[in-house]
Amino acid sequence: MNNLERFKKVLSFEDVDHPPIEPGIRIWKDTLKRWNREGYPEGVNIFEYFGLEKLKFVYAGPDTGPYPHFVEKVISEDDNAVIKTDKYGRKIKDFKDATTMPEWLEFPVKNRNDLEKVIKERFDLSLLNDRWSSDFNKKIEEWKDEKRNYILFLDGGCYYGVLRNLAGVEYSSYLFYDAPDLVDELFERINIICIEGIKRILSAEVKVDYLGFGEDIAYKTSTLISPPMFKRFLFSRYKKVCEIAKKYELNITLYDSDGNLNPFMELYFETGINCFTPCEVAADMDPVDLRKRYGKNIKMMGGLDKRKFTKGRDDIKEEIYKKIPVIEEGGYIPGIDHSVSSDISFENFSYYIKLLKEIYGIGEIK
């Protein structure tokens, strides 16, 4: 059994030899530098080192963000940081010596007219065909290969995520009140682009493994917009893409957002979204608690409290053993609940991987 089969079976509550072992969503460069000092061989692939099969994800749809992209360019650079414009038109400051979020200095949408211009120029529905890669037809045939071992997915929409990237969290919040017509127009065009992607790929008889959403719509204690706003701007669009996907028997719907999503959870289930990552424990998204609240309506990836991995073996073991009942029940692939930060030692990380392998019966602690 390979990780593609494990991924689909676990998230469908089917029997499996063991869930995939996913070391972490992203291991920081700072973390790898620390680990190299602590004995991890430089330049060695983390999966090869631990004898793991990588969860490989391949996107099969069109570009669903601003298109054409804004021109990416470096504005200035010194020994500490690079200031540049990214594909969303944001002016950002990227720090060289530390892995951290960039500092957002300026966003392209500062007023209603800016948003209207971006919608017209970057979400022009007459350019739908241009959003596909030039080798799309060749890839279609590759994706149909029944022997492929990677996970194929489509985009159900990053609606709030795109708005936030264009305007920033603060001004996005104002736009829901000051320009609801334009927010609606932006979200509708994104929805149309995503539906085009879903229909084109699935009607070509490509077997896609999940429908994905990437929003980052929450923070530690709650969501960044209210449930009424969710219903007004997102609910029908999520539901529409999920219903279309389901017609093609695409039943795994994976929603990626940091933070506390509990205020929206019942609404997600109504739309057809039922699988969530990274399930941050500090944000009241512990998989044990989520399964108690929502039963088998919910499926999860992540959910191992990253804070525990900065401590000792006893804390790591307690955190992982706490999740065993949910692992055994199914619908859950455990992993560190976001990036693997540089305060996690190589010794602790190694213990985590070896402990999971021991629990799954594919290795033992030495």
C-alpha positions as CSV (number, residue, x, y, z in Angstrom):
1,M,0.0,0.0,0.0
2,N,1.4,3.4,-0.9
3,N,0.7,6.9,0.5
4,L,-1.8,7.8,-2.2
5,E,-3.9,4.7,-1.1
6,R,-3.4,5.5,2.5
7,F,-4.4,9.1,2.1
8,K,-7.7,8.2,0.4
9,K,-8.5,5.3,2.7
10,V,-7.8,7.1,6.0
11,L,-9.8,10.1,5.0
12,S,-12.7,7.8,3.9
13,F,-12.7,5.9,7.2
14,E,-11.5,2.7,5.4
15,D,-9.1,0.1,6.8
16,V,-5.4,0.9,6.2
17,D,-2.1,-0.6,7.4
18,H,-1.2,2.8,8.9
19,P,-1.7,6.5,8.1
20,P,0.9,8.3,6.1
21,I,3.7,9.7,8.2
22,E,4.1,13.4,7.3
23,P,7.1,15.0,9.1
24,G,5.5,18.5,9.0
25,I,3.9,21.0,6.6
26,R,7.1,23.0,6.3
27,I,10.5,22.6,8.0
28,W,12.1,26.1,8.4
29,K,15.5,26.8,7.0
30,D,16.5,27.9,10.5
31,T,15.4,24.5,11.8
32,L,17.5,22.6,9.2
33,K,20.5,24.7,10.1
34,R,20.1,23.9,13.8
35,W,19.6,20.2,13.0
36,N,22.8,20.2,10.9
37,R,24.6,21.4,14.0
38,E,22.9,18.6,16.0
39,G,23.8,15.7,13.7
40,Y,21.4,15.8,10.8
41,P,23.5,15.3,7.6
42,E,23.5,18.4,5.4
43,G,21.9,18.0,2.0
44,V,20.1,14.7,3.0
45,N,16.4,14.4,2.2
46,I,14.4,14.2,5.4
47,F,12.2,11.4,4.0
48,E,15.2,9.3,2.9
49,Y,16.9,9.9,6.3
50,F,13.9,8.5,8.2
51,G,12.9,5.9,5.6
52,L,9.5,7.5,4.9
53,E,7.4,7.8,1.8
54,K,6.6,11.4,1.0
55,L,3.1,12.6,0.6
56,K,3.3,14.0,-2.9
57,F,0.7,16.6,-3.9
58,V,0.1,17.7,-7.5
59,Y,-2.3,20.5,-8.6
60,A,-4.3,19.7,-11.7
61,G,-6.3,22.9,-12.2
62,P,-6.0,26.4,-13.7
63,D,-4.4,29.4,-12.0
64,T,-7.2,30.7,-9.8
65,G,-5.5,33.8,-8.4
66,P,-4.8,37.2,-10.0
67,Y,-4.0,36.6,-13.7
68,P,-1.8,37.9,-15.3
69,H,0.3,37.9,-12.1
70,F,1.7,41.2,-10.9
71,V,5.3,41.7,-12.0
72,E,7.6,40.3,-9.3
73,K,10.7,42.5,-8.8
74,V,13.3,43.3,-6.3
75,I,13.1,46.9,-5.1
76,S,16.1,46.9,-2.7
77,E,18.4,44.4,-0.9
78,D,20.9,44.5,1.9
79,D,22.7,41.9,4.1
80,N,19.6,41.4,6.3
81,A,16.5,41.6,4.0
82,V,15.1,41.9,0.5
83,I,12.3,44.3,-0.3
84,K,10.3,43.2,-3.3
85,T,7.0,43.1,-5.1
86,D,5.3,39.6,-5.2
87,K,2.8,38.1,-7.7
88,Y,-0.1,39.6,-5.7
89,G,1.4,43.1,-6.1
90,R,2.3,43.3,-2.4
91,K,5.4,45.1,-1.4
92,I,7.0,42.9,1.2
93,K,10.2,42.7,3.2
94,D,11.7,39.2,3.4
95,F,14.4,38.6,6.1
96,K,17.4,36.5,5.1
97,D,18.7,35.3,8.5
98,A,15.4,34.2,10.1
99,T,12.5,32.1,8.9
100,T,9.5,34.1,9.6
101,M,6.5,35.7,7.9
102,P,7.4,38.5,5.6
103,E,6.6,42.1,6.7
104,W,3.9,43.4,4.4
105,L,4.7,47.0,3.6
106,E,2.0,47.8,1.1
107,F,-1.0,46.2,-0.7
108,P,-2.2,46.9,-4.2
109,V,-5.8,47.4,-3.0
110,K,-6.1,50.5,-0.9
111,N,-9.6,51.7,-2.0
112,R,-12.7,50.7,-3.9
113,N,-11.3,51.9,-7.2
114,D,-8.2,49.7,-6.7
115,L,-10.3,46.6,-6.1
116,E,-12.5,47.4,-9.2
117,K,-9.3,47.7,-11.3
118,V,-7.9,44.4,-10.0
119,I,-11.1,42.5,-10.7
120,K,-11.3,43.9,-14.3
121,E,-7.6,43.4,-15.1
122,R,-6.6,40.3,-13.1
123,F,-9.9,38.3,-13.0
124,D,-11.0,38.7,-16.6
125,L,-13.2,35.7,-17.4
126,S,-12.5,36.0,-21.1
127,L,-8.9,34.8,-20.3
128,L,-10.1,31.5,-18.7
129,N,-8.2,29.4,-21.3
130,D,-5.0,31.3,-20.7
131,R,-5.0,30.2,-17.0
132,W,-4.1,26.6,-17.9
133,S,-0.5,25.5,-18.3
134,S,0.8,25.2,-21.9
135,D,1.4,21.4,-21.5
136,F,-2.1,20.8,-20.1
137,N,-3.1,18.1,-22.6
138,K,0.1,16.2,-22.0
139,K,-0.5,16.3,-18.3
140,I,-4.0,15.0,-18.7
141,E,-2.7,11.8,-20.0
142,E,-0.1,11.5,-17.3
143,W,-2.7,12.1,-14.6
144,K,-4.8,9.2,-16.0
145,D,-2.0,6.7,-15.3
146,E,-3.4,4.2,-12.9
147,K,0.1,3.6,-11.5
148,R,0.6,7.2,-10.3
149,N,1.6,7.4,-6.7
150,Y,1.0,11.1,-6.0
151,I,-2.1,12.9,-4.7
152,L,-4.0,14.9,-7.4
153,F,-6.1,17.8,-6.3
154,L,-8.2,20.7,-7.6
155,D,-9.0,24.1,-6.2
156,G,-12.4,24.8,-4.7
157,G,-11.5,28.5,-4.2
158,C,-9.4,30.7,-2.0
159,Y,-11.9,33.6,-1.8
160,Y,-11.1,35.3,1.5
161,G,-7.5,34.3,1.0
162,V,-7.2,36.2,-2.3
163,L,-9.0,39.3,-0.9
164,R,-6.7,39.3,2.1
165,N,-3.6,38.9,-0.1
166,L,-4.7,41.9,-2.2
167,A,-5.8,44.2,0.6
168,G,-4.5,42.9,3.9
169,V,-6.5,41.7,6.8
170,E,-7.5,45.1,8.1
171,Y,-8.7,46.7,4.9
172,S,-10.3,43.4,3.7
173,S,-12.5,43.7,6.8
174,Y,-13.7,47.2,5.8
175,L,-14.3,46.1,2.2
176,F,-17.0,43.6,3.3
177,Y,-19.0,46.6,4.6
178,D,-17.8,49.4,2.2
179,A,-17.8,47.6,-1.1
180,P,-19.8,44.4,-0.7
181,D,-20.8,44.5,-4.4
182,L,-17.1,44.3,-5.4
183,V,-16.3,41.6,-2.9
184,D,-19.2,39.6,-4.3
185,E,-18.0,40.2,-7.8
186,L,-14.4,39.1,-7.0
187,F,-15.6,36.0,-5.2
188,E,-18.1,35.1,-8.0
189,R,-15.3,35.3,-10.6
190,I,-13.0,33.1,-8.5
191,N,-15.9,30.7,-8.2
192,I,-16.5,30.6,-11.9
193,I,-12.8,30.0,-12.5
194,C,-12.7,27.1,-10.0
195,I,-15.8,25.5,-11.4
196,E,-14.3,25.6,-14.9
197,G,-11.3,23.8,-13.5
198,I,-13.3,21.1,-11.8
199,K,-15.5,20.5,-14.8
200,R,-12.7,20.4,-17.3
201,I,-10.5,18.0,-15.4
202,L,-13.2,15.7,-14.1
203,S,-15.1,15.5,-17.4
204,A,-11.8,14.3,-18.9
205,E,-12.1,11.3,-16.7
206,V,-9.1,12.2,-14.6
207,K,-9.5,10.6,-11.1
208,V,-8.7,13.5,-8.7
209,D,-8.2,12.7,-5.0
210,Y,-9.5,15.8,-3.2
211,L,-10.9,19.3,-3.6
212,G,-8.9,21.9,-1.7
213,F,-9.6,25.2,-0.2
214,G,-7.0,27.6,1.3
215,E,-8.3,30.5,3.2
216,D,-6.4,31.3,6.5
217,I,-9.6,32.8,7.7
218,A,-9.1,32.5,11.5
219,Y,-6.7,33.4,14.3
220,K,-6.1,31.9,17.8
221,T,-9.5,32.5,19.4
222,S,-12.0,32.9,16.5
223,T,-12.6,33.6,12.9
224,L,-11.6,36.8,11.0
225,I,-15.1,37.4,9.7
226,S,-18.5,36.6,11.3
227,P,-20.8,33.6,10.6
228,P,-23.3,36.0,8.9
229,M,-20.5,37.2,6.7
230,F,-19.6,33.6,5.9
231,K,-23.2,32.9,5.0
232,R,-23.4,36.1,2.8
233,F,-20.2,35.7,0.8
234,L,-18.8,32.2,1.1
235,F,-21.5,29.6,1.9
236,S,-23.2,29.3,-1.5
237,R,-19.8,29.3,-3.4
238,Y,-18.3,26.5,-1.2
239,K,-21.5,24.5,-1.6
240,K,-21.7,24.9,-5.4
241,V,-18.1,23.6,-6.0
242,C,-18.6,20.8,-3.5
243,E,-21.9,19.7,-5.2
244,I,-20.3,19.7,-8.6
245,A,-17.3,17.7,-7.3
246,K,-19.6,15.2,-5.7
247,K,-21.3,14.6,-9.0
248,Y,-18.0,13.3,-10.2
249,E,-17.5,11.2,-7.0
250,L,-14.9,13.5,-5.7
251,N,-15.8,13.2,-2.0
252,I,-12.7,14.4,0.0
253,T,-12.8,18.2,0.6
254,L,-9.8,19.5,2.4
255,Y,-9.8,23.0,4.0
256,D,-6.5,24.6,4.9
257,S,-6.7,27.4,7.5
258,D,-4.8,28.3,10.6
259,G,-6.7,29.3,13.8
260,N,-10.0,28.5,15.5
261,L,-12.6,27.5,12.9
262,N,-15.2,26.3,15.4
263,P,-17.7,29.2,14.8
264,F,-18.0,28.0,11.1
265,M,-17.8,24.3,11.6
266,E,-21.5,23.4,11.2
267,L,-21.7,25.8,8.1
268,Y,-18.7,23.9,6.6
269,F,-20.5,20.6,7.0
270,E,-23.6,22.0,5.3
271,T,-21.5,23.1,2.3
272,G,-19.9,19.7,1.9
273,I,-16.5,20.6,3.4
274,N,-15.5,18.1,6.1
275,C,-11.7,17.7,6.3
276,F,-9.4,20.3,7.9
277,T,-5.7,21.1,8.3
278,P,-3.5,21.9,10.2
279,C,-5.8,21.8,13.3
280,E,-3.8,24.0,15.6
281,V,-4.2,22.7,19.2
282,A,-3.5,26.2,20.7
283,A,-6.5,27.5,18.7
284,D,-9.0,25.0,20.2
285,M,-8.6,22.7,17.2
286,D,-7.3,19.5,19.0
287,P,-8.4,16.5,17.0
288,V,-9.5,14.7,20.2
289,D,-11.9,17.5,21.1
290,L,-13.0,18.0,17.5
291,R,-14.0,14.4,17.1
292,K,-15.9,14.6,20.4
293,R,-17.8,17.6,19.2
294,Y,-18.5,16.6,15.6
295,G,-18.1,12.9,15.4
296,K,-17.2,11.3,12.1
297,N,-18.6,14.4,10.3
298,I,-15.0,15.7,10.6
299,K,-11.8,14.5,9.1
300,M,-8.4,16.0,10.0
301,M,-4.7,16.4,9.2
302,G,-2.1,17.7,11.6
303,G,-3.3,18.3,15.2
304,L,-0.1,17.5,17.1
305,D,0.7,20.4,19.3
306,K,4.0,22.0,18.1
307,R,4.6,23.5,21.5
308,K,5.0,20.0,23.0
309,F,7.8,19.2,20.6
310,T,10.0,22.0,22.1
311,K,10.1,20.1,25.4
312,G,11.1,16.6,26.2
313,R,10.3,13.0,25.2
314,D,7.6,12.6,27.9
315,D,5.7,15.6,26.6
316,I,5.9,14.4,23.0
317,K,4.9,10.8,23.9
318,E,1.9,12.1,25.9
319,E,0.8,14.3,23.0
320,I,1.0,11.5,20.5
321,Y,-0.6,8.8,22.7
322,K,-3.5,11.2,23.4
323,K,-4.3,11.0,19.7
324,I,-4.2,7.2,19.3
325,P,-8.0,6.7,19.8
326,V,-8.6,9.2,16.9
327,I,-5.9,7.6,14.8
328,E,-7.5,4.2,15.3
329,E,-11.0,5.5,14.6
330,G,-9.8,6.8,11.2
331,G,-10.4,10.0,9.3
332,Y,-7.2,11.5,10.8
333,I,-3.6,11.8,9.6
334,P,-1.5,13.1,12.5
335,G,1.3,15.7,12.0
336,I,2.8,18.7,13.7
337,D,0.1,21.4,13.6
338,H,2.0,23.8,11.2
339,S,5.6,24.6,10.4
340,V,8.5,22.8,12.2
341,S,10.1,25.7,13.9
342,S,13.7,26.1,15.0
343,D,12.9,25.7,18.7
344,I,12.3,21.9,18.0
345,S,15.6,20.0,18.4
346,F,16.6,17.2,16.0
347,E,16.6,14.8,18.9
348,N,13.0,15.6,19.7
349,F,12.0,15.5,16.1
350,S,13.7,12.1,15.6
351,Y,12.0,10.7,18.6
352,Y,8.6,11.9,17.2
353,I,9.1,10.1,13.9
354,K,10.4,6.9,15.6
355,L,7.6,6.9,18.0
356,L,5.0,7.1,15.3
357,K,6.7,4.3,13.4
358,E,6.7,2.2,16.5
359,I,2.9,2.9,17.1
360,Y,2.2,1.9,13.5
361,G,4.3,-1.3,13.8
362,I,6.8,-0.3,11.2
363,G,9.8,0.4,13.5
364,E,10.9,0.6,17.1
365,I,12.5,3.1,19.4
366,K,16.3,2.7,19.8
